[in-house]
Amino acid sequence: MLAKKELVMVRDTNHSECTVKGNNKFYRMEQISPSEWRATYGRVGTAGQTKVSSMDKWIQIYGEKTAKG
């Protein structure tokens, strides 16, 4: 079974740091083979950008994205 994770960051629009429209972001991780995964990321409401990486980066990147909160 191939792995898949989807992370979405939504900021409260009433928060003083969130003054720019479009701060909401997504980061989708999809395993596409035993050795590779595809990241699709960008602002919510857009198609986003895509990047393919080796599976040895999966845990590192996932940890970085979840640590940001």
Secondary structure by P-SEA (a helix, b strand, c coil): cbbbbbbbbbccccccccccccccbbbbbbbccccbbbbbbcccccbbbbbbbcccaaaaaaaaaaaac
